[in-house]
């Protein structure tokens, strides 16, 4: 089977590499010369564990090709995937579909024979039918079927998620398209992964609904953490207890500074706007947007409180700036609100991140960038863990304390043992840790 993947961003690149590893021939098309040059040199423009090795193996085997030749790639394809960006539109928060429709206009002129056009990008309900309308207007002679095939990939574990999915969701009402998509995903079906065929509108809405529910779950446990602090309970014990209920599950029950990334913020926003336009408002999800924004601001206030009520004239060490570990993605990361707020209140900020510095540096001006946690901690009055990279779970706290001017740690991800921190004479502030939330120095 021959595939044309339009877009070599996060979704397109991971999908192209994984499809080629199934044995399919994939042309991954991108019109960014610098990105294309990097890909042809074997360099991934994004950090995703295992991706470059997967690319190298399939490029070498001749199954994966990076190109700007849209004409040949589309004409030879059985399936054309649209994996271009759908960023949040300024002003109204709706999904910007300009890249999608531009790709459709270009693709239409090169279609040859029966072709399945499939949206891999996250798009609002009704987009597949609008693509179909535009294709027919542009090429009434084209033999084409339009599907919705949303991705459910988590940054940092995308390859595992693609190759061992909870489900593959395909929206189509065309029998020929269903046959093509069944053959495309047969390698996964043979492993026992369910391939679900539904209406196109159902597939489009399911992606937004899934991400909105997970965002709701994160916001829920963050608010429960606040209750824990008020009544003396430990949110980790509470989360463990409710997570063992199979109706709830233990995923996304880790309190922190709020969600970010490429999906949750824009997908929650798009769902809210879609529901309003359909006159079926989702008031619970609307509150999730507000709660998450306020959460990030509250974390800066928490850091200030831990620093004795003010950060003016003090140095704050920030460990981790990406929105989650195992990625270099800075989109809507909590650090983008927390760091500037600390700076506005008079703090000097030193920061480090295993992968995020290149992306973060232009977004966080005035920060002193360091190569390690030890370097960031040097001269700091307060040390803050913002992103739960594994290396921050095993910090040498004695060495950290010896480098710091002060002795306060704010753990926004609850990755440290409060008792172990306190034994070293370090003041510890966690999230929802009951009596351990904010302990005084013991030394």
N, C-alpha and C positions, 0 to 999 in steps of 0.2 A: 504494500500500500504506500502511496506517495502523499506526503503531507506538505503543505505550505503554511508556515507559521509566520504571520505578519506581526512583527514586534519582538525585539530581543531584550525586553525589559525583564523584570523579575518573573512574571507569570510565563511569558513567552519563552524565555531562555530555559527555565526549569522544565517546562512541558516539552519543548523541542528535544532537549537532551534525553529525557525519560522515554519519549516515544521512539527515538532512534535506538535506544537501548533495548526496546522490544523487538527490534529488527526492521522497523519501518524506515523508509527513506524520507528524510526531513530537510527541506530547504527553509532556513530561518532567515527571513528578510527584514532588514533594517536600513533606514536611510540616513543614519547618523554616521558620517565617515570615520570619526575617531572611535566610536563604539565598535564599528565593523572591523576596523584595523586591529583593535585589541582582541576581538573574538577570533579573528583569523590567526592571531599570534598565540592563541590558546589561553588568553587572559580573560577571566570573567569580570565584567564591570560591576558585579555585585559580590558581596561576601555571602556565600552559602556553603556550609560544610559538604564536601564531597562533589561539588558541582564541576570544578575544573577537571578533576580526574574522569568524571563521566563524559564531559565534553571531549577530552583528549582521546579516550577510548573509541568513541563513535566517529569522530572526525577521521581518525586513523583507519577505521574500518570502511570509510566512505559513505556512511549512513547519515552523517550530519554535515550540512554545508551552510556556511554563513555567506550571505550574498545581498546585493542591492538590486538584483535582477528580478523584479516583480513579475514581469511579463512571462518569462519562461517558467518561473516557479508556480504561478497560478495556472497557466495553460496545461501543465503536466500533472496537476494535483487532483487527487480524489477528494481530499478534504482541505479546505482553506480555513485556518483558524484566525480570528481577529483577536489579537492579544496586545492591543495598544492601550495607552493610558485613558482612564476615565476620572480625572481629578475632580475634586469638589469645585464647583463653579463659584467664583466670587460674587457676593451680593445675596444670592438666594440659597446657597448650600446644596444646590442640585448637582447631579452628575453632568460633567461636561462631555458631551458625546461628539464633539467636533472631530476628534481624531478617528473615532469609529466610522463616522459617515464619510470622512475623507478617504479612509482606506477602502470603504465600499465603492466609492466613485471610481477609484483607480483600479480596483479589482475587476469591476464589471466589464471593462473593455478587453480583458484578457481571458475571460472564461471560454473554455473549449470543451464541449461534451458535458455529460452530467457531472455536476460538482456540488458538494455539500459545503455551504458556508456556515461556519459555527462561531458563535461568540464565546470566547474564553474570558474576555474581560468581564468585569462585573458591570452590568447595565440595568437600567430601570425596566420595570414591567412595560411591555409593549414594544421594546426596542427591536426584537427579532422581526416582528411584523412590519415595523417601519423600514428595516433593512430590506425586507422582501419587496415592499412597495417601491423603494428607491431602485432596487435592482431591475425590477420589471419596467420601470419608467426609463431607465438607462439602456437596458438590453432586453426588450420584449421577446427576443428570440432565444435568450439564454435558457438552458436546461439546468435549473438550480433549485436546491432546497435549503432553507435556512433553519438552523438549529440553535438552541441555547445549551451550552455545556459549561456551567460555571465551575471554577476551581475552588477547592477547599484546602489550600496549602498554608501551613504555618511557617513563617520565616524562621530559619534555624533548623527546621526538620522537614523541609519541603520535599526532598527526594523520597524520604520514607513515607510521607503522606501521599505522594503521587503513586508510588509503587505498592503501597498497602493501604488503600483508602477505606474509610468506613462505608462509602458508597460512591458510585459514579452516577451523576445525575445528567440526563439528556432530555431536553425538551424538544419534541418534534411531533408533527402529525402527518409526516410523509413516510410511507412504508419503505421506499427505496433508501431514504436517509437513515431510517432505523436499521436497515440491513448493513449499511456502510458503517454506522457507529458501533453496531454489535461486533463487526469484524475488527474494527479499530481497537476495541477494548477487550477482545477475546483473551489476550494474555493475562489480563487482570481477572476476568471472569473464571478462567481455569484455576486461578489460585483461590477462588472462593469469594472474591470481592463482588458485592451485588451491583449490577448495572440497572439503574431504574430509568424507565421511560415514562415521561409525564407530558402534560401540556406545556407549551413554551412559556406561557405566563406563570405557570407553577414553578418551573425551573428558575426563572428570573427572580421571582419573589422569594423562593426558598433560600437563595444565597443571602439576600438582605435580612431575611427573618433569622437565619442561623447566626449571622454576625451580630445582629441587634440583641439576640438572646444572650450571647456570650458577653457582650458589653454590659447588659443588664446584670448578669451574674457577677461580673467584676465589681460593678458599682454597688451591688447588694452586699457583698462581703466587706467592701470598704466601709459601708455605713454600719454594718454589724461590728466591725473593728472599733468604731467610735463608741458604740454602746458598751463593748467590752471594757474599754478604758474607763468609762463612767461608772461601771458597776463592779470592776475588779475581776472580770473574767479574762481568759486567755483566748484570743481569736483562733490561734492554731488548734487548740483543743476543741473549740466550737466547730471550726471548719472540718476537722477530722470526724467529729461526731455526725454532723449532718451529711458529710460527703459519703459516708458509708451507707446511707440510704440510697438504694439503687434508683429511686425515682429522681434523685438529685444528682448524684455522681460527685466525684472528688475533683474534677477538672475546673480550672478557673475560679478556685476558691482560695486564692492567695492574695491577701490584702497588700496594698502598695500605694504608689503616688498617682494612680489613675492609668487608664489605657491610652495607647497611642498607636502609631504605625500607619501602614498604607491602607488598611481596610476598615477597621472599626469606626474611626471618626467620620470618614466620608460615607460609609455605608449606612450608619445610623442616621446621618443627616439626610441622605437621599431617601431613605425609607420614610422619614418624617414628612418630607416634602411630597413624596408620592401619595402617602395616606391623606394629607391635607387636600391635594388636588382631587382625590377620589372621594372626598367628603366622608372619610372614615378615619378620623384622627386617632393616632396612637399615643395617648397622653402619657402612658408609662414610659415609652421610649423617649418622648420629649424631655421627660425629667432626667433620663439617663444622660443626655447631652449636658444639661445644666450641672448635674451632680459631678460629672467627670471633670468639667472645667474648674469648678470650685475646689475639687479635690487637689488639683495640682497647685493652686494658689495657697491652699491650706498647708501644704507641705513646706513651703518657704516660710510660712509663719511658724510652723513647728520647729524648723531649724533655728530660727531666730530665738524662739523661747528657750531651746536647749542651750543656746549660746549665752544665756543670762538675760534675755530680753532684748538684746540688740546685737547686730552683726557689724555695726559701724566701726571701722578701723580694725576689724578682725579678718583673719584669713580662713577661708572655708575650702577644704579639700573635697572635691566631688569625684567619687569612684563610679564610673559608668555613665555615659550620656545617651546611648542609643535607647530606643523605646523598649527593647528586650535584649537578652543575650543572644549570642550566635548570629548576629546580623550587624551590618553597618548602617542600617536604616535609621534615619533621624526624623522621619515624618511624624509630626505631632508628638514627639517624645516629651515626657514630662519635664526633662531638663531644659527644654526651650522656654518654659515659663518660670521654672524654679531658679535657674541661674541668673537671668536678667533681673528678677525680683530681688535676689540677694545683692546684686550689684547696685541696683537702685537704692538699696537701703544701706549702702556704704561698705559692703564686703569686698575683699580681694579674693578672687576665685582661682584656685589651681585645680586642674582636672586631668583625668586620664581615662582611656577606654581602649580595650584590646584591639578593636577594629573601627571605631567610630570617629577617630580624630579627623580624618580627611574630609568626611562629610560635615562634621560638626564645626570645624574651625571657622569657616566663613559665616556660620549661622550664630555663633556665640563669640562676638568680638569682645576683646578685653580680658579674655581668659588666658592664664598661663598654662600651656600644655606640657604635660609630663609623660615620661615613658613608663612609669610604674606607680603602683600604690605607694610604695616607700618614698618615691620622689615627690609625689603629690602631697603626702603627709608632712613633708619637711616644713617646719615653721607654722603649721596650721593650728588654729585654735579649735576648730571643729572639723571632724571628718564625717562625710555623708556618703552612704551607699545608696545610689539611685538606681543602678541596673545590676541585676543579680548574676553577673558573670561568675562562673565556677571558681575562678581564681580568687574571688573576693570572699568566698566561703571559708577559705583556709588561710586567712591573713596571719602573718606573724605579728600578733598584737603587741608583744613586748617591743619588737623593733619599731612598730608604728608609733607606740607611745614615746619611745626615746627620741623620735624625730619631731614629734609635735611640740608646739609651744604650749598648747592647752591639753586637756585630757577629756574630751567629749566626743562620743560617737553617736551619730544619728543613723539608724539602720532602717531605711524606708522599705526594705524587702524582707526583714526578719531572717537574715541568713546567718547571723551570729548568735552564739549562746550568751544570753544576758548575764548569767552567773559567771561565766568565764571572763567576760569583759569586766565585770564589776570587781572580780578578785584581783585584777591588775590595777585597781584604783582609778578606773575610767568611768565617767558618767555615761550611762547608756539610755538612749531613747529608741524604742521600737514602735511598731504599729499594732495596737490592740492587744498588747501583751499583759494586760491586767496590771498586777503590782510591778511587773518588769518593764512597763511601758516607758517610764522615766525614772530611773534610779539615780540616787546621788552617789558621788564618789565615796568609796569605802576606804580609800587610803589617803 
